[in-house]
Amino acid sequence: MDSNADMIADLFGESLDGKRKFWIGSKDKNFTTQLIKGEDPVLPPLRKPQSSAFVDVNSDFCSDLSVMSVKDGRTQIEQWFCEDGGFVLNRTLIVPESALVIGQATFVNIDGDNFIDVVLPVCEDQHCAKSKIYVFSKDMWHKLPVTFGKGNWRFVEPSQSINKMIAPPITLRAGDYNLDGYPDLLAILSNQNHTQQAFLLKNIPFNSDNYTRSFEIIWPATFTHLTDSALLTAFFDVDENGILDVLLTSHSKDDRTRIHVFKNKFLEDAYFLKVMVVSGLCETNCNVEPYGVNQPGPVIRFKTTQSTGEIQLGYASQLTQSAHYSLQLPFTVFGLGQTPNYIDTLEVGIPYSTKENSKIREWTSIIPNSQLIIIPYLSLDPYSWKNRLFVTPSRLVLLTGASLLGTCAVIAAVVGILHWRERAEDKREKLQEAHKFHFDAM
């Protein structure tokens, strides 16, 4: 995270004496400790495994601190808002009492509005036979009607993992694999035979419990041809084409782990916007190309107009979590659906100390299928920020280009033929005129 808004990575955690601290990084590669300030003299202990995040939860373009703790035997999520150069505890979300096994929270905008939601996988029994997904949105928890029933699949409770060395908490990893504008999920599920497989959970419209989205597990499992059991899975853009592929770590019967890459054979001609915000600590005075490294905390929002005339919004924070195999994308990919229109506005914000010194920059008329690297060099002056834009042509764009070239070739051929015929006609007329002149002379 970046607790002091200097674009140098810091750490947050709990020391052995139970105190929450920031370890503030500096340019000389040293760390200094700083206690987090709260209203209570003694803050509740952090939950283990931890599920903290550096994410903008109130849409003010300044990443807040979300902390999962335990108080009076109940798990809760504390939301510390970015205010006055620090963090102030604003509200506490009590996890539903029915949740006995609690996974790692995922922070993603799953319903396409202007706010980031909290997606929480839980089990309502100790063996995860009753696996559920909760979403905190619009100031309340919603239980999504996700069906795990086919084959008695369920979340993998950490103590039941087939590899005791790699026993991460229940985690849902988000990414828009079909580029429809609504992030989907990846999950590791287990059945009664303790077979672990990776599943895609597709984001679908579903009006239930006053919420407009839900997830549908794609049956059969997309990765069933693997004989090994799945341990970890994550999205990644292997080909740098804006289409998310899947990385999967498996565990074999001979106690070996392997990494597999599954290419996304997505054929629909949908569009995307891919953004990475780097540190921007230098520009021309660097020894290497001054792109920097991707930074935790930047906030990205775009707005575009669909072909139906409706406004489409996207909102995300970059690199919100780093612990317990979070395996997040190092960039942000927004699906635009089949909308070839220009992106009306793209706004990027980085952590700031006060609202008067907010660091937000807006770009307009961005080409779809663009990959942008934002370099916030001179962070206090957003108008000095640079962006490097790379365009990835889609199949439709290539076909359109080929059609345009073909049309131009046909037109050129027609013009050439007409020009040749015109010249031939002119030559014939000149010969006739010449013959007429000599005839008159005689």
VOPAGU-2260 file (C-alpha; in pm, 1 decimal, decimal comma):
REM VOPAGU-2260
SITE   aa  ch    i         X         Y         Z
SITE  MET   A    0       0,0       0,0       0,0
SITE  ASP   A    1      93,5     368,6      -3,3
SITE  SER   A    2      -8,5     505,1     335,6
SITE  ASN   A    3     161,1     845,8     305,6
SITE  ALA   A    4      89,2     915,9     -63,5
SITE  ASP   A    5     453,2     940,8    -173,0
SITE  MET   A    6     426,9     666,5    -440,9
SITE  ILE   A    7     670,7     447,5    -246,9
SITE  ALA   A    8     527,7     116,4    -129,4
SITE  ASP   A    9     458,3      74,4     243,4
SITE  LEU   A   10     345,8    -222,2     452,6
SITE  PHE   A   11      56,0    -265,5     693,1
SITE  GLY   A   12      17,7    -533,3     956,6
SITE  GLU   A   13       6,9    -626,5    1321,0
SITE  SER   A   14     317,7    -653,4    1537,8
SITE  LEU   A   15     377,5    -923,2    1797,2
SITE  ASP   A   16     241,1    -700,4    2072,3
SITE  GLY   A   17     -94,1    -678,7    1890,6
SITE  LYS   A   18     -54,1    -321,1    1766,3
SITE  ARG   A   19    -143,0    -222,6    1410,9
SITE  LYS   A   20     138,1     -47,8    1233,2
SITE  PHE   A   21     251,2      95,8     904,0
SITE  TRP   A   22     603,1      26,5     788,4
SITE  ILE   A   23     676,9     338,6     583,3
SITE  GLY   A   24     914,7     287,0     290,6
SITE  SER   A   25    1163,7     549,1     175,6
SITE  LYS   A   26    1391,8     613,4    -119,9
SITE  ASP   A   27    1692,9     491,0      78,2
SITE  LYS   A   28    1521,5     148,5     111,5
SITE  ASN   A   29    1467,1     179,3     486,4
SITE  PHE   A   30    1142,0     147,9     679,8
SITE  THR   A   31    1008,4     346,1     973,1
SITE  THR   A   32     712,4     231,2    1182,0
SITE  GLN   A   33     400,1     432,5    1250,1
SITE  LEU   A   34      99,5     332,4    1459,0
SITE  ILE   A   35    -245,5     352,1    1306,9
SITE  LYS   A   36    -464,4     602,6    1488,3
SITE  GLY   A   37    -806,7     496,0    1608,2
SITE  GLU   A   38   -1076,0     621,8    1838,9
SITE  ASP   A   39   -1044,1     317,3    2063,0
SITE  PRO   A   40    -722,9     290,4    2265,1
SITE  VAL   A   41    -713,7     -83,7    2193,6
SITE  LEU   A   42    -816,4    -201,8    1848,3
SITE  PRO   A   43    -945,5    -558,0    1800,3
SITE  PRO   A   44    -695,0    -812,5    1667,2
SITE  LEU   A   45    -668,0    -876,9    1297,4
SITE  ARG   A   46    -830,9   -1191,8    1171,6
SITE  LYS   A   47    -602,7   -1475,2    1063,8
SITE  PRO   A   48    -570,9   -1531,6     776,3
SITE  GLN   A   49    -591,7   -1162,0     706,3
SITE  SER   A   50    -796,4   -1002,2     429,5
SITE  SER   A   51    -693,2    -638,0     434,9
SITE  ALA   A   52    -709,9    -421,4     123,4
SITE  PHE   A   53    -596,4     -81,6       1,5
SITE  VAL   A   54    -901,4      11,2    -204,2
SITE  ASP   A   55   -1128,1     308,7    -270,8
SITE  VAL   A   56   -1463,2     208,8    -118,4
SITE  ASN   A   57   -1633,3     551,4    -117,9
SITE  SER   A   58   -1550,7     662,6    -474,3
SITE  ASP   A   59   -1349,2     974,2    -389,3
SITE  PHE   A   60   -1041,2     867,5    -591,7
SITE  CYS   A   61    -835,5     810,3    -276,0
SITE  SER   A   62    -774,3     451,1    -170,0
SITE  ASP   A   63    -901,3     363,8     176,6
SITE  LEU   A   64    -790,1      92,7     416,9
SITE  SER   A   65   -1015,9    -208,5     462,1
SITE  VAL   A   66    -924,5    -432,8     755,6
SITE  MET   A   67   -1074,7    -765,8     862,7
SITE  SER   A   68   -1071,1    -806,5    1241,6
SITE  VAL   A   69   -1240,9   -1010,1    1513,6
SITE  LYS   A   70   -1437,6    -850,2    1796,4
SITE  ASP   A   71   -1639,5   -1041,8    2057,3
SITE  GLY   A   72   -1604,9   -1356,9    1850,1
SITE  ARG   A   73   -1754,5   -1196,6    1536,3
SITE  THR   A   74   -1562,3   -1127,5    1218,7
SITE  GLN   A   75   -1594,8    -773,5    1089,4
SITE  ILE   A   76   -1456,4    -556,4     810,9
SITE  GLU   A   77   -1338,0    -213,8     923,0
SITE  GLN   A   78   -1335,3      57,4     658,9
SITE  TRP   A   79   -1087,2     334,7     731,4
SITE  PHE   A   80   -1147,8     625,1     495,1
SITE  CYS   A   81    -867,0     834,5     349,9
SITE  GLU   A   82    -895,1    1167,9     531,8
SITE  ASP   A   83    -662,9    1449,4     641,6
SITE  GLY   A   84    -340,2    1278,0     548,2
SITE  GLY   A   85    -428,3     954,5     727,4
SITE  PHE   A   86    -704,6     701,8     778,1
SITE  VAL   A   87   -1015,8     749,0     991,2
SITE  LEU   A   88   -1242,0     460,4    1092,0
SITE  ASN   A   89   -1572,3     535,9     920,1
SITE  ARG   A   90   -1782,5     221,4     943,9
SITE  THR   A   91   -1768,6    -145,6    1033,8
SITE  LEU   A   92   -1932,3    -425,4     834,7
SITE  ILE   A   93   -2031,8    -722,0    1050,2
SITE  VAL   A   94   -2001,0   -1047,4     856,2
SITE  PRO   A   95   -2331,7   -1243,8     853,4
SITE  GLU   A   96   -2365,0   -1460,8    1161,2
SITE  SER   A   97   -2441,2   -1771,1     954,7
SITE  ALA   A   98   -2086,9   -1769,9     814,0
SITE  LEU   A   99   -1879,6   -2026,5    1004,6
SITE  VAL   A  100   -1587,6   -2050,7     761,3
SITE  ILE   A  101   -1491,3   -1713,3     614,4
SITE  GLY   A  102   -1276,5   -1672,0     308,0
SITE  GLN   A  103   -1075,4   -1383,2     170,8
SITE  ALA   A  104   -1273,0   -1075,7      67,0
SITE  THR   A  105   -1247,1    -962,2    -294,4
SITE  PHE   A  106   -1302,2    -595,8    -380,4
SITE  VAL   A  107   -1449,6    -548,3    -726,4
SITE  ASN   A  108   -1728,9    -356,8    -896,5
SITE  ILE   A  109   -1948,9    -645,5   -1006,9
SITE  ASP   A  110   -2269,1    -457,3   -1092,0
SITE  GLY   A  111   -2130,4    -184,6   -1316,7
SITE  ASP   A  112   -2208,2     112,0   -1094,1
SITE  ASN   A  113   -1974,7     373,5    -950,9
SITE  PHE   A  114   -1883,4     181,4    -633,8
SITE  ILE   A  115   -1659,8    -111,3    -548,4
SITE  ASP   A  116   -1834,8    -403,1    -378,0
SITE  VAL   A  117   -1709,4    -651,7    -119,3
SITE  VAL   A  118   -1741,7   -1011,9    -241,0
SITE  LEU   A  119   -1705,4   -1263,2      42,1
SITE  PRO   A  120   -1702,0   -1644,4       2,8
SITE  VAL   A  121   -1820,5   -1826,1     315,7
SITE  CYS   A  122   -1934,9   -2165,6     437,6
SITE  GLU   A  123   -2235,1   -2204,6     665,1
SITE  ASP   A  124   -2096,7   -2530,2     806,2
SITE  GLN   A  125   -1749,3   -2645,8     905,1
SITE  HIS   A  126   -1709,9   -2879,0     604,8
SITE  CYS   A  127   -1825,3   -2623,0     345,3
SITE  ALA   A  128   -2114,3   -2837,0     225,3
SITE  LYS   A  129   -2316,2   -2514,5     242,4
SITE  SER   A  130   -2098,2   -2281,2      38,1
SITE  LYS   A  131   -2228,9   -1930,3     -17,6
SITE  ILE   A  132   -2121,7   -1600,4    -173,3
SITE  TYR   A  133   -2213,9   -1271,9      -5,7
SITE  VAL   A  134   -2181,0    -925,5    -157,7
SITE  PHE   A  135   -2181,9    -603,7      42,6
SITE  SER   A  136   -2332,2    -334,4    -176,0
SITE  LYS   A  137   -2557,2     -35,9    -117,2
SITE  ASP   A  138   -2503,3     -55,3     261,6
SITE  MET   A  139   -2620,3    -413,7     308,7
SITE  TRP   A  140   -2518,4    -776,6     262,6
SITE  HIS   A  141   -2674,8    -973,4     -22,6
SITE  LYS   A  142   -2665,7   -1353,6     -41,0
SITE  LEU   A  143   -2626,9   -1447,9    -407,0
SITE  PRO   A  144   -2827,8   -1747,3    -536,5
SITE  VAL   A  145   -2523,8   -1938,3    -665,0
SITE  THR   A  146   -2592,6   -2309,2    -719,1
SITE  PHE   A  147   -2313,8   -2544,3    -608,5
SITE  GLY   A  148   -2537,2   -2852,1    -627,5
SITE  LYS   A  149   -2413,3   -3034,6    -936,2
SITE  GLY   A  150   -2175,0   -3303,8    -815,9
SITE  ASN   A  151   -2184,4   -3172,1    -458,2
SITE  TRP   A  152   -1908,1   -2921,9    -525,1
SITE  ARG   A  153   -1809,1   -2676,9    -254,3
SITE  PHE   A  154   -1538,2   -2436,7    -145,3
SITE  VAL   A  155   -1215,7   -2589,9     -14,6
SITE  GLU   A  156   -1181,6   -2532,3     358,3
SITE  PRO   A  157    -808,4   -2458,7     417,6
SITE  SER   A  158    -756,3   -2750,9     655,9
SITE  GLN   A  159    -893,3   -2985,1     386,5
SITE  SER   A  160    -651,0   -2875,1     114,6
SITE  ILE   A  161    -468,5   -3162,6     -52,9
SITE  ASN   A  162    -139,8   -2974,1     -16,4
SITE  LYS   A  163     -75,0   -2868,1     342,2
SITE  MET   A  164     212,8   -2643,8     235,6
SITE  ILE   A  165     -20,3   -2445,8       8,0
SITE  ALA   A  166    -345,6   -2405,2     198,4
SITE  PRO   A  167    -473,0   -2058,9     107,4
SITE  PRO   A  168    -800,4   -1921,8     240,6
SITE  ILE   A  169   -1109,0   -1951,2      23,0
SITE  THR   A  170   -1049,0   -1690,8    -245,8
SITE  LEU   A  171   -1245,9   -1567,0    -545,7
SITE  ARG   A  172   -1032,6   -1402,0    -812,3
SITE  ALA   A  173   -1199,6   -1149,5   -1038,0
SITE  GLY   A  174   -1154,2   -1079,7   -1408,4
SITE  ASP   A  175   -1378,1   -1011,4   -1706,5
SITE  TYR   A  176   -1295,4   -1315,3   -1920,4
SITE  ASN   A  177   -1574,2   -1252,0   -2176,2
SITE  LEU   A  178   -1532,7    -870,5   -2186,7
SITE  ASP   A  179   -1902,5    -801,5   -2133,0
SITE  GLY   A  180   -1833,2    -527,6   -1877,4
SITE  TYR   A  181   -1911,7    -737,3   -1568,4
SITE  PRO   A  182   -1620,9    -908,2   -1386,1
SITE  ASP   A  183   -1639,6   -1285,4   -1352,5
SITE  LEU   A  184   -1478,1   -1505,6   -1088,6
SITE  LEU   A  185   -1237,0   -1797,4   -1063,9
SITE  ALA   A  186   -1266,2   -2042,2    -775,0
SITE  ILE   A  187   -1119,6   -2371,8    -656,9
SITE  LEU   A  188   -1394,6   -2617,7    -559,9
SITE  SER   A  189   -1384,4   -2966,9    -412,0
SITE  ASN   A  190   -1630,6   -3256,4    -424,4
SITE  GLN   A  191   -1705,1   -3546,8    -191,5
SITE  ASN   A  192   -1410,6   -3741,3    -334,3
SITE  HIS   A  193   -1179,2   -3454,2    -233,6
SITE  THR   A  194   -1106,5   -3379,8    -598,5
SITE  GLN   A  195   -1016,3   -3015,0    -643,4
SITE  GLN   A  196   -1089,4   -2837,2    -971,0
SITE  ALA   A  197   -1093,2   -2480,0   -1096,1
SITE  PHE   A  198   -1426,8   -2334,5   -1206,1
SITE  LEU   A  199   -1534,9   -2019,7   -1385,3
SITE  LEU   A  200   -1823,6   -1828,6   -1229,7
SITE  LYS   A  201   -1993,4   -1617,0   -1494,6
SITE  ASN   A  202   -2141,7   -1282,6   -1393,7
SITE  ILE   A  203   -2508,7   -1287,2   -1497,9
SITE  PRO   A  204   -2811,7   -1059,0   -1450,6
SITE  PHE   A  205   -3035,1   -1182,7   -1170,0
SITE  ASN   A  206   -3276,9    -968,3    -974,4
SITE  SER   A  207   -3282,0   -1120,6    -626,7
SITE  ASP   A  208   -3254,7    -984,9    -272,5
SITE  ASN   A  209   -3269,8    -630,1    -414,5
SITE  TYR   A  210   -2951,9    -695,0    -612,6
SITE  THR   A  211   -2916,7    -706,8    -990,3
SITE  ARG   A  212   -2626,6    -948,8   -1046,9
SITE  SER   A  213   -2528,3   -1300,4    -949,3
SITE  PHE   A  214   -2285,3   -1571,8   -1059,2
SITE  GLU   A  215   -2341,7   -1894,4   -1246,9
SITE  ILE   A  216   -2088,9   -2176,7   -1225,2
SITE  ILE   A  217   -2001,4   -2300,7   -1573,2
SITE  TRP   A  218   -2070,4   -2673,5   -1586,4
SITE  PRO   A  219   -1887,0   -2892,1   -1663,9
SITE  ALA   A  220   -1566,2   -2751,5   -1526,4
SITE  THR   A  221   -1357,6   -2577,6   -1791,2
SITE  PHE   A  222   -1036,4   -2751,5   -1684,2
SITE  THR   A  223   -1160,8   -3111,7   -1637,6
SITE  HIS   A  224    -894,0   -3265,0   -1865,0
SITE  LEU   A  225    -636,5   -3210,3   -1588,7
SITE  THR   A  226    -568,7   -3530,3   -1396,8
SITE  ASP   A  227    -397,8   -3338,0   -1115,8
SITE  SER   A  228    -586,8   -3153,1    -844,4
SITE  ALA   A  229    -603,2   -2774,9    -870,8
SITE  LEU   A  230    -442,2   -2569,8    -593,3
SITE  LEU   A  231    -434,3   -2209,0    -712,3
SITE  THR   A  232    -575,4   -2027,4   -1010,7
SITE  ALA   A  233    -562,7   -1672,5   -1140,1
SITE  PHE   A  234    -637,2   -1458,6   -1443,8
SITE  PHE   A  235    -356,2   -1316,5   -1656,8
SITE  ASP   A  236    -317,3   -1164,4   -2002,5
SITE  VAL   A  237     -49,7   -1394,0   -2142,0
SITE  ASP   A  238     -53,3   -1265,3   -2500,8
SITE  GLU   A  239     -91,8    -897,1   -2404,6
SITE  ASN   A  240    -402,0    -877,3   -2623,4
SITE  GLY   A  241    -650,0    -765,3   -2357,6
SITE  ILE   A  242    -815,4   -1108,7   -2333,1
SITE  LEU   A  243    -768,1   -1275,9   -1995,0
SITE  ASP   A  244    -621,5   -1624,8   -1985,9
SITE  VAL   A  245    -603,7   -1855,8   -1684,0
SITE  LEU   A  246    -298,2   -1968,6   -1487,6
SITE  LEU   A  247    -342,6   -2278,4   -1272,3
SITE  THR   A  248    -115,7   -2451,5   -1021,3
SITE  SER   A  249    -187,7   -2821,3    -975,7
SITE  HIS   A  250     -79,1   -3095,4    -735,6
SITE  SER   A  251     -10,3   -3443,4    -874,4
SITE  LYS   A  252     -33,0   -3781,9    -705,0
SITE  ASP   A  253     345,6   -3802,7    -693,5
SITE  ASP   A  254     345,0   -3487,7    -477,4
SITE  ARG   A  255     467,3   -3251,8    -748,3
SITE  THR   A  256     329,8   -2911,1    -840,6
SITE  ARG   A  257     294,6   -2782,1   -1194,3
SITE  ILE   A  258     186,6   -2454,4   -1351,1
SITE  HIS   A  259     -52,0   -2465,9   -1647,3
SITE  VAL   A  260    -158,5   -2191,9   -1887,5
SITE  PHE   A  261    -506,0   -2205,5   -2042,2
SITE  LYS   A  262    -548,7   -1975,8   -2340,4
SITE  ASN   A  263    -881,4   -1799,4   -2366,1
SITE  LYS   A  264   -1029,8   -1884,8   -2707,4
SITE  PHE   A  265   -1281,1   -1605,2   -2683,7
SITE  LEU   A  266   -1414,1   -1549,7   -3037,0
SITE  GLU   A  267   -1675,3   -1278,8   -2996,5
SITE  ASP   A  268   -1551,9    -944,7   -3118,6
SITE  ALA   A  269   -1580,2    -755,9   -2789,4
SITE  TYR   A  270   -1373,3    -456,1   -2690,8
SITE  PHE   A  271   -1161,8    -376,4   -2385,4
SITE  LEU   A  272    -966,5    -105,0   -2208,3
SITE  LYS   A  273    -647,4    -204,4   -2028,2
SITE  VAL   A  274    -479,1      37,4   -1787,7
SITE  MET   A  275    -164,9      18,0   -1574,5
SITE  VAL   A  276     -58,7     302,2   -1344,2
SITE  VAL   A  277     309,7     307,8   -1251,0
SITE  SER   A  278     497,1     492,3    -978,1
SITE  GLY   A  279     610,7     785,9   -1189,5
SITE  LEU   A  280     897,5     876,9    -957,5
SITE  CYS   A  281    1112,6     981,6   -1251,3
SITE  GLU   A  282    1077,2    1049,1   -1621,4
SITE  THR   A  283    1381,9    1148,5   -1824,8
SITE  ASN   A  284    1645,3    1114,5   -1552,1
SITE  CYS   A  285    1612,4     736,0   -1519,0
SITE  ASN   A  286    1878,8     489,1   -1627,0
SITE  VAL   A  287    1612,9     275,8   -1797,2
SITE  GLU   A  288    1289,7     344,0   -1983,1
SITE  PRO   A  289    1101,3     554,0   -1726,2
SITE  TYR   A  290     782,7     355,1   -1696,4
SITE  GLY   A  291     840,1     256,2   -1333,3
SITE  VAL   A  292     657,2     -29,9   -1163,6
SITE  ASN   A  293     286,5     -81,7   -1116,6
SITE  GLN   A  294     167,5      80,5    -797,8
SITE  PRO   A  295     -83,1     -27,2    -528,9
SITE  GLY   A  296    -368,2     215,8    -476,5
SITE  PRO   A  297    -438,6     404,5    -801,7
SITE  VAL   A  298    -807,6     441,2    -885,5
SITE  ILE   A  299    -936,2     414,7   -1242,2
SITE  ARG   A  300   -1276,5     508,9   -1378,0
SITE  PHE   A  301   -1408,9     523,9   -1732,5
SITE  LYS   A  302   -1734,6     628,2   -1895,0
SITE  THR   A  303   -1858,1     543,9   -2242,1
SITE  THR   A  304   -2183,7     537,0   -2434,6
SITE  GLN   A  305   -2313,6     202,6   -2557,6
SITE  SER   A  306   -2473,8     152,1   -2898,9
SITE  THR   A  307   -2812,3     152,1   -2722,8
SITE  GLY   A  308   -2744,3     500,5   -2586,7
SITE  GLU   A  309   -2698,5     381,1   -2227,8
SITE  ILE   A  310   -2404,7     503,4   -2019,7
SITE  GLN   A  311   -2151,3     236,5   -1922,3
SITE  LEU   A  312   -1929,5     292,0   -1618,0
SITE  GLY   A  313   -1625,4     109,4   -1489,9
SITE  TYR   A  314   -1454,2     163,4   -1153,4
SITE  ALA   A  315   -1154,5     -18,3   -1008,0
SITE  SER   A  316    -856,5       9,6    -775,4
SITE  GLN   A  317    -520,9    -131,4    -882,8
SITE  LEU   A  318    -342,7    -396,7    -673,7
SITE  THR   A  319    -568,3    -382,3    -369,7
SITE  GLN   A  320    -425,4    -689,8    -191,5
SITE  SER   A  321     -93,0    -869,6    -173,5
SITE  ALA   A  322    -108,7   -1133,5     103,1
SITE  HIS   A  323    -224,5   -1498,1     116,6
SITE  TYR   A  324    -189,3   -1576,2    -254,1
SITE  SER   A  325    -411,5   -1289,8    -364,0
SITE  LEU   A  326    -266,6   -1329,0    -718,3
SITE  GLN   A  327    -430,5   -1018,3    -857,2
SITE  LEU   A  328    -382,7    -877,9   -1204,3
SITE  PRO   A  329     -92,7    -628,8   -1217,5
SITE  PHE   A  330    -313,1    -406,2   -1433,9
SITE  THR   A  331    -683,2    -335,2   -1480,5
SITE  VAL   A  332    -886,4    -473,7   -1771,3
SITE  PHE   A  333   -1233,8    -333,8   -1836,1
SITE  GLY   A  334   -1464,5    -516,2   -2074,9
SITE  LEU   A  335   -1656,2    -285,1   -2307,1
SITE  GLY   A  336   -1882,7    -543,3   -2468,7
SITE  GLN   A  337   -1954,8    -505,4   -2838,7
SITE  THR   A  338   -1941,4    -127,0   -2824,2
SITE  PRO   A  339   -1687,7      16,2   -3071,4
SITE  ASN   A  340   -1746,0     373,9   -2955,5
SITE  TYR   A  341   -1468,2     588,3   -2817,9
SITE  ILE   A  342   -1433,0     591,7   -2438,4
SITE  ASP   A  343   -1575,6     929,9   -2344,4
SITE  THR   A  344   -1361,2     986,8   -2035,7
SITE  LEU   A  345   -1087,2     803,2   -1848,6
SITE  GLU   A  346   -1004,0     930,3   -1499,8
SITE  VAL   A  347    -703,6     819,5   -1296,2
SITE  GLY   A  348    -636,3     912,3    -934,5
SITE  ILE   A  349    -345,4     831,0    -706,1
SITE  PRO   A  350    -335,4     849,9    -323,6
SITE  TYR   A  351    -337,9    1202,7    -185,6
SITE  SER   A  352    -300,4    1354,1     160,7
SITE  THR   A  353    -584,5    1609,0     157,5
SITE  LYS   A  354    -882,0    1675,1     -68,8
SITE  GLU   A  355    -734,4    2014,4    -153,0
SITE  ASN   A  356    -431,9    1832,8    -294,2
SITE  SER   A  357    -623,2    1564,2    -481,8
SITE  LYS   A  358    -430,7    1402,9    -766,6
SITE  ILE   A  359    -672,7    1321,8   -1047,8
SITE  ARG   A  360    -623,7    1342,4   -1424,0
SITE  GLU   A  361    -881,2    1298,2   -1699,3
SITE  TRP   A  362    -830,5    1194,1   -2060,4
SITE  THR   A  363   -1100,7    1199,7   -2326,4
SITE  SER   A  364   -1180,8    1014,1   -2649,9
SITE  ILE   A  365    -976,5     700,0   -2585,4
SITE  ILE   A  366    -972,9     442,8   -2864,8
SITE  PRO   A  367   -1126,6     106,2   -2761,3
SITE  ASN   A  368    -890,4    -193,5   -2748,6
SITE  SER   A  369    -624,1      37,6   -2606,9
SITE  GLN   A  370    -358,1     -53,4   -2353,4
SITE  LEU   A  371    -250,0     250,3   -2154,1
SITE  ILE   A  372      45,0     297,1   -1921,2
SITE  ILE   A  373     -12,6     602,0   -1701,4
SITE  ILE   A  374     304,2     772,7   -1573,9
SITE  PRO   A  375     215,4    1023,5   -1297,1
SITE  TYR   A  376     551,1    1198,9   -1307,0
SITE  LEU   A  377     532,8    1510,7   -1090,1
SITE  SER   A  378     249,4    1359,6    -890,1
SITE  LEU   A  379     141,7    1697,6    -751,4
SITE  ASP   A  380      78,0    1827,4   -1103,6
SITE  PRO   A  381    -170,8    1594,0   -1277,4
SITE  TYR   A  382    -149,5    1793,0   -1602,1
SITE  SER   A  383     212,9    1683,8   -1635,0
SITE  TRP   A  384     120,7    1315,2   -1626,5
SITE  LYS   A  385     193,1    1112,5   -1937,3
SITE  ASN   A  386      18,2     814,7   -2090,2
SITE  ARG   A  387     160,8     562,2   -2332,7
SITE  LEU   A  388    -112,2     421,5   -2555,3
SITE  PHE   A  389     -86,6      92,4   -2744,2
SITE  VAL   A  390    -373,4     -15,7   -2969,7
SITE  THR   A  391    -457,5    -383,2   -3020,8
SITE  PRO   A  392    -661,8    -425,7   -3342,2
SITE  SER   A  393    -957,5    -660,8   -3305,2
SITE  ARG   A  394   -1076,4    -908,9   -3566,6
SITE  LEU   A  395   -1357,5    -673,0   -3665,3
SITE  VAL   A  396   -1111,0    -387,5   -3709,7
SITE  LEU   A  397    -888,6    -606,3   -3927,7
SITE  LEU   A  398   -1185,0    -721,6   -4136,9
SITE  THR   A  399   -1300,3    -362,8   -4169,2
SITE  GLY   A  400    -952,5    -259,7   -4278,5
SITE  ALA   A  401    -937,1    -543,2   -4531,9
SITE  SER   A  402   -1280,0    -446,8   -4665,9
SITE  LEU   A  403   -1172,1     -83,4   -4688,3
SITE  LEU   A  404    -856,4    -178,1   -4877,6
SITE  GLY   A  405   -1058,5    -402,5   -5108,1
SITE  THR   A  406   -1307,5    -124,3   -5174,4
SITE  CYS   A  407   -1025,4     120,3   -5243,9
SITE  ALA   A  408    -867,2    -131,7   -5484,1
SITE  VAL   A  409   -1194,5    -176,8   -5674,8
SITE  ILE   A  410   -1248,4     199,8   -5694,9
SITE  ALA   A  411    -889,3     247,5   -5811,2
SITE  ALA   A  412    -937,9     -20,4   -6078,0
SITE  VAL   A  413   -1260,1     141,3   -6200,7
SITE  VAL   A  414   -1094,6     483,1   -6209,3
SITE  GLY   A  415    -797,3     335,3   -6395,8
SITE  ILE   A  416   -1018,5     168,2   -6656,5
SITE  LEU   A  417   -1223,0     483,2   -6708,1
SITE  HIS   A  418    -903,4     687,6   -6735,9
SITE  TRP   A  419    -761,8     444,2   -6994,3
SITE  ARG   A  420   -1084,8     455,0   -7194,6
SITE  GLU   A  421   -1084,6     834,2   -7178,1
SITE  ARG   A  422    -728,9     849,3   -7308,9
SITE  ALA   A  423    -812,7     605,1   -7587,2
SITE  GLU   A  424   -1113,8     815,6   -7683,8
SITE  ASP   A  425    -900,8    1131,9   -7682,8
SITE  LYS   A  426    -642,2     963,9   -7904,5
SITE  ARG   A  427    -911,3     853,0   -8148,6
SITE  GLU   A  428   -1054,6    1206,2   -8165,6
SITE  LYS   A  429    -708,0    1353,1   -8230,9
SITE  LEU   A  430    -653,8    1112,0   -8518,5
SITE  GLN   A  431    -988,9    1207,1   -8666,7
SITE  GLU   A  432    -904,6    1575,9   -8634,9
SITE  ALA   A  433    -569,0    1521,4   -8801,2
SITE  HIS   A  434    -728,8    1327,9   -9088,8
SITE  LYS   A  435    -990,0    1600,7   -9134,4
SITE  PHE   A  436    -717,9    1868,9   -9155,7
SITE  HIS   A  437    -526,9    1690,8   -9433,5
SITE  PHE   A  438    -844,7    1623,3   -9626,1
SITE  ASP   A  439    -938,7    1991,9   -9622,2
SITE  ALA   A  440    -589,2    2090,0   -9731,1
SITE  MET   A  441    -623,0    1881,4  -10041,4
